[in-house]
């Protein structure tokens, strides 16, 4: 039975909570700090940030404000392209900003040029204890094969990618499951500006289950064994997104939501990531 304390065991034995708070686009300062503190107060034990979000300092402050022991909080951050040539510098600076001694999960943010070499460096950082688990984000099957061909000795513990009913990633999920790579969904409600909470089929399932549309969308992924990290900075939504355990989707409900799949990815195509114009990338800034 799923609860807010449910975890998945990664391929190296590390336990990772199935529910987390994402802080993409949460502004540094009080907004991100309060969101993290509130989520932990409501029972979340998994926080997902990244260097490029420019809010690691605020995340660290929120964790400390919570009063919960560090060992009980699972913290993910990500290596940005600027540090693919020097992942050690990347993780050391993230640790400094977060105010932590180690990262629970350290991810390559995208399959940028040089990702295979950068991943080999992540293996060293993991062996040294700077991160408990390592993984990738926005990887497709062929990217994993490139890692193997480059001599990677550690199967990535996690692949984080966009996943919701309109982009179910069934083939990729199956491949990851077969190779013992935990699957994690960002944009689980449909993506920025394209939320699925108003879709009539989602609304029908929500009415049937006496749940909100967002709860139904999150539960759909959880019942597929997928980790979810919904983002919000509003206390009421953070609480609502954690109230997923008073109902269960039937096989028919699951199929109704799965039938929405169009392979419709809202974010950038990982295979064309180097084509993204530089002006569309955020510019990392130092937090106050």
C-alpha positions as CSV (number, residue, x, y, z in Angstrom):
1,X,0.0,0.0,0.0
2,X,1.4,3.4,-1.0
3,X,1.9,6.1,1.7
4,X,3.7,9.4,1.9
5,X,6.6,7.4,3.3
6,X,6.8,5.0,0.4
7,X,10.3,4.6,-1.2
8,X,11.9,2.8,-4.0
9,X,15.2,1.0,-3.6
10,X,17.7,2.1,-6.2
11,X,20.0,-0.4,-7.9
12,X,22.8,0.4,-5.3
13,X,20.5,-0.1,-2.3
14,X,19.8,3.6,-1.6
15,X,16.2,4.2,-0.7
16,X,14.5,7.1,-2.5
17,X,11.1,8.6,-1.6
18,X,8.5,8.2,-4.4
19,X,7.1,11.7,-3.7
20,X,9.2,14.8,-3.8
21,X,8.9,18.5,-4.2
22,X,10.3,20.1,-7.3
23,X,11.5,23.7,-7.1
24,X,12.0,24.5,-10.8
25,X,11.2,28.2,-11.2
26,X,10.8,28.7,-7.5
27,X,12.4,32.1,-6.9
28,X,15.5,32.1,-4.7
29,X,14.9,33.7,-1.3
30,X,11.8,33.3,0.8
31,X,9.7,31.7,-2.0
32,X,11.9,28.7,-2.4
33,X,12.8,28.6,1.3
34,X,9.2,28.6,2.4
35,X,8.1,26.0,-0.1
36,X,10.8,23.6,1.1
37,X,10.1,24.2,4.8
38,X,6.3,23.8,4.2
39,X,6.7,20.6,2.2
40,X,8.9,19.0,4.9
41,X,6.3,20.1,7.5
42,X,3.6,18.3,5.5
43,X,5.7,15.0,5.3
44,X,7.7,15.3,2.2
45,X,11.2,13.9,2.6
46,X,12.5,14.5,-1.0
47,X,13.5,17.8,-2.5
48,X,14.6,18.2,-6.1
49,X,16.6,21.2,-7.2
50,X,19.4,22.0,-9.7
51,X,22.3,24.4,-10.2
52,X,20.5,26.1,-13.1
53,X,17.4,26.8,-10.9
54,X,19.6,29.2,-8.9
55,X,17.8,28.4,-5.7
56,X,20.1,25.8,-4.0
57,X,21.0,28.2,-1.2
58,X,17.3,28.8,-0.4
59,X,16.6,25.0,-0.6
60,X,19.4,24.4,2.0
61,X,18.0,27.1,4.3
62,X,14.5,25.5,4.0
63,X,15.9,22.1,4.9
64,X,17.7,23.6,8.0
65,X,14.6,25.6,9.0
66,X,12.5,22.4,9.0
67,X,14.4,20.9,12.0
68,X,14.3,17.5,10.4
69,X,17.6,15.5,10.5
70,X,19.6,15.8,7.4
71,X,19.8,12.0,7.0
72,X,16.0,11.9,6.7
73,X,15.8,14.3,3.8
74,X,16.6,13.0,0.2
75,X,18.2,15.9,-1.8
76,X,18.6,15.8,-5.5
77,X,20.6,18.4,-7.5
78,X,22.0,18.4,-11.1
79,X,25.2,19.2,-12.9
80,X,24.8,22.0,-15.4
81,X,26.5,22.1,-18.8
82,X,29.1,24.6,-17.7
83,X,30.6,22.1,-15.4
84,X,30.5,19.0,-17.6
85,X,34.2,19.6,-18.1
86,X,34.7,19.7,-14.3
87,X,32.0,17.8,-12.4
88,X,34.0,18.0,-9.2
89,X,33.8,21.7,-9.2
90,X,30.1,21.5,-10.0
91,X,29.2,19.3,-7.0
92,X,31.5,21.1,-4.6
93,X,29.9,24.4,-5.4
94,X,26.4,22.9,-5.1
95,X,27.3,21.4,-1.7
96,X,28.5,24.8,-0.6
97,X,25.4,26.5,-1.7
98,X,23.1,23.9,-0.2
99,X,25.2,23.8,3.0
100,X,25.4,20.0,2.9
101,X,28.2,17.4,3.2
102,X,26.8,15.1,0.5
103,X,24.1,15.0,-2.2
104,X,21.7,12.0,-2.1
105,X,21.2,12.0,-5.9
106,X,23.4,13.8,-8.5
107,X,22.2,14.0,-12.0
108,X,23.5,15.0,-15.4
109,X,20.9,17.6,-16.3
110,X,20.7,16.9,-20.1
111,X,22.6,14.8,-22.6
112,X,24.8,17.8,-23.6
113,X,28.0,17.2,-25.6
114,X,30.5,15.5,-23.4
115,X,27.9,13.8,-21.2
116,X,29.6,10.4,-21.3
117,X,32.9,11.8,-20.0
118,X,31.1,13.8,-17.4
119,X,29.2,10.7,-16.2
120,X,32.5,8.8,-15.7
121,X,33.5,11.6,-13.3
122,X,30.3,11.3,-11.5
123,X,31.2,7.6,-10.8
124,X,34.4,8.9,-9.0
125,X,32.4,11.4,-7.0
126,X,30.1,8.7,-5.9
127,X,32.9,6.4,-4.8
128,X,34.3,9.3,-2.7
129,X,31.0,9.7,-0.9
130,X,30.1,13.2,-2.3
131,X,26.9,11.7,-3.6
132,X,25.0,8.6,-2.6
133,X,23.5,7.9,-6.0
134,X,24.1,9.2,-9.5
135,X,21.9,9.3,-12.5
136,X,20.8,11.2,-15.6
137,X,17.9,13.5,-16.7
138,X,16.3,13.7,-20.1
139,X,18.0,10.6,-21.4
140,X,16.7,8.3,-24.1
141,X,17.6,4.7,-24.6
142,X,20.4,5.4,-27.0
143,X,22.0,7.8,-24.5
144,X,22.3,4.9,-22.0
145,X,24.0,2.8,-24.7
146,X,26.5,5.6,-25.3
147,X,27.4,5.6,-21.6
148,X,28.0,1.9,-21.7
149,X,30.2,2.2,-24.9
150,X,32.2,4.9,-23.1
151,X,33.1,2.5,-20.3
152,X,30.6,3.4,-17.6
153,X,30.8,0.9,-14.9
154,X,27.8,2.1,-12.8
155,X,24.3,1.7,-14.2
156,X,22.6,5.1,-13.6
157,X,20.5,4.8,-10.5
158,X,17.8,7.2,-11.9
159,X,16.5,8.7,-15.1
160,X,14.5,11.8,-14.6
161,X,12.4,12.9,-17.6
162,X,9.1,14.6,-18.5
163,X,6.3,12.1,-18.0
164,X,2.5,12.5,-17.7
165,X,-0.4,10.8,-19.4
166,X,0.1,12.7,-22.7
167,X,3.8,11.7,-22.7
168,X,3.7,8.3,-21.0
169,X,7.1,7.2,-22.1
170,X,6.0,3.6,-22.0
171,X,8.9,2.2,-24.0
172,X,11.5,4.1,-22.0
173,X,9.9,3.2,-18.7
174,X,10.0,-0.5,-19.7
175,X,13.7,-0.3,-20.7
176,X,14.6,1.5,-17.4
177,X,12.7,-1.1,-15.4
178,X,14.4,-4.0,-17.2
179,X,17.8,-2.4,-16.5
180,X,17.0,-1.5,-12.9
181,X,17.1,2.3,-13.5
182,X,14.5,4.1,-11.4
183,X,12.2,6.3,-13.4
184,X,11.3,9.8,-12.2
185,X,8.8,12.1,-13.7
186,X,9.1,15.9,-13.8
187,X,6.1,17.9,-15.1
188,X,3.8,15.1,-13.9
189,X,0.8,17.3,-14.3
190,X,1.4,18.0,-17.9
191,X,4.1,20.6,-18.2
192,X,4.4,24.3,-17.8
193,X,1.4,26.1,-19.3
194,X,-0.1,22.8,-20.4
195,X,-1.6,21.3,-17.3
196,X,-4.0,18.3,-17.8
197,X,-6.2,19.1,-14.8
198,X,-9.0,20.4,-17.1
199,X,-9.0,17.5,-19.5
200,X,-12.6,16.0,-19.3
201,X,-11.3,12.4,-19.0
202,X,-9.0,13.4,-16.1
203,X,-11.9,15.2,-14.5
204,X,-14.2,12.2,-14.9
205,X,-11.7,9.9,-13.1
206,X,-11.2,12.5,-10.4
207,X,-14.9,12.7,-9.8
208,X,-15.2,8.9,-9.6
209,X,-12.3,8.7,-7.2
210,X,-13.3,11.6,-5.0
211,X,-10.0,13.2,-5.6
212,X,-8.6,16.3,-7.4
213,X,-7.4,16.1,-11.0
214,X,-3.8,16.8,-9.9
215,X,-4.0,14.0,-7.3
216,X,-5.3,11.6,-10.0
217,X,-2.4,12.5,-12.4
218,X,0.2,12.0,-9.7
219,X,-1.4,8.7,-8.5
220,X,-1.3,7.4,-12.1
221,X,2.5,7.7,-12.2
222,X,2.9,6.4,-8.7
223,X,0.9,3.3,-9.5
224,X,3.2,2.7,-12.5
225,X,6.2,2.7,-10.1
226,X,7.3,6.2,-11.2
227,X,8.7,8.7,-8.8
228,X,7.0,12.1,-9.0
229,X,8.2,15.6,-8.1
230,X,5.3,18.1,-8.6
231,X,6.4,21.7,-8.2
232,X,4.5,24.3,-6.2
233,X,5.3,27.2,-4.0
234,X,1.7,27.4,-2.6
235,X,1.1,25.7,0.8
236,X,-2.3,24.5,-0.1
237,X,-1.2,22.9,-3.3
238,X,1.9,21.4,-1.7
239,X,-0.4,19.8,0.8
240,X,-2.9,18.7,-1.8
241,X,-0.2,17.1,-3.9
242,X,0.8,15.0,-1.0
243,X,-2.8,13.7,-0.3
244,X,-2.6,10.8,-2.6
245,X,-3.2,7.9,-0.4
246,X,-7.0,7.9,0.4
247,X,-7.8,6.3,-3.0
248,X,-6.5,3.9,-5.6
249,X,-7.0,4.1,-9.4
250,X,-8.7,1.0,-10.8
251,X,-7.3,-0.8,-13.9
252,X,-10.0,1.0,-15.9
253,X,-9.0,4.4,-14.5
254,X,-5.4,3.7,-15.2
255,X,-6.2,2.8,-18.8
256,X,-8.4,5.9,-19.3
257,X,-5.5,8.0,-18.4
258,X,-3.0,6.0,-20.4
259,X,-5.2,6.4,-23.4
260,X,-4.3,10.1,-23.4
261,X,-0.8,9.3,-24.5
262,X,0.2,11.2,-27.7
263,X,4.0,11.1,-27.2
264,X,3.6,14.8,-26.6
265,X,6.7,16.2,-24.9
266,X,6.3,19.8,-23.9
267,X,10.0,20.4,-23.1
268,X,12.9,20.4,-25.5
269,X,13.8,17.3,-27.5
270,X,16.8,15.7,-25.8
271,X,18.2,14.7,-29.2
272,X,18.2,18.3,-30.3
273,X,19.3,19.9,-27.0
274,X,22.5,21.4,-28.5
275,X,20.3,23.2,-31.1
276,X,18.5,25.2,-28.4
277,X,19.4,28.9,-28.9
278,X,21.7,30.2,-26.2
279,X,19.4,33.0,-25.4
280,X,16.7,30.5,-24.4
281,X,18.9,29.1,-21.6
282,X,18.7,30.6,-18.2
283,X,21.9,32.3,-17.0
284,X,23.2,30.9,-13.7
285,X,23.5,33.6,-11.1
286,X,24.9,33.7,-7.6
287,X,22.2,33.7,-4.9
288,X,22.2,36.1,-2.0
